[in-house]
Amino acid sequence: MNNAKQTLRICHLYPDVLNLYGDRGNVMCLTRRLEWRGINAEVTGVSVGETLYAADYDLFFIGGGQDFEQEVLLPDLAAGKAAEIVAAVEDGKTFLAICGGYQMLGRYYKTWDGQQCDFIGALDLYTVGKKTRMIGNYAFSFDDVPGTEVVGFENHSGKTWLGSGVRPMGKVLAGHGNNGEDGTEGARYKNVFATYSHGCLLPKNPVVCDALLATAFTRKYGAAELEPLDDDIENNAHAAMKKRLLG
Ligand code: GLN
């Protein structure tokens, strides 16, 4: 493949509203790892009041947000974006959704103080908030690439429960994950990757970044040939955190 002629079009949904813990760094990581390989990356932010034409993009990123921001977005989702996102998911577009963005792809979120947020139902899952938050560094297996683990940071009151139509991203090795009870973390459906892992998810776990890029490339070009990169710094950061969490 001639990488120089290739372009991946990334849609950053609600970049100004859903951006807890520097979640936008994941978009920078996706972009850099494309550029380092001589592949074009185009990033477009689409926020409240702007029309989403999902067919224009190959990969979607949705960061985390607090309950307040999630409630604020409900009318904007209902005004058109929800249908576009559901169609893009069914069409096999690649998604990375974090925490509040992850919950938003599900059926509903009932906050710990009883607010009912009916979300878009792109994924067969729901979330119920509890007063006690699940906070801290954590680790889980990344089942798309057997033998690899993700190190991350979680902070959520919502407990997410997966329906039979989705599988988890992996199993919790340390920390809480989806709900602190059933040992699952995140959700996978078609080409959607959803997780509670905030912030430096992709910089610290380049294997996840490349899995996303390979998924989007395969969907667009029929194949993915991603050159290996020098990941010494990333791998050292990953190994240090893994040692702290798992010994
Ligand atoms: N509001 C959600 C919760 O607390 C998501 C928070 C977040 O994105 N960190 O469960």
Residues whose N, C-alpha, C, O or C-beta is under 5 A from the ligand:
A	BS01	LIG	L20 G64 G65 Q66 D67 I98 C99 G100 N155 H156 S157 G158
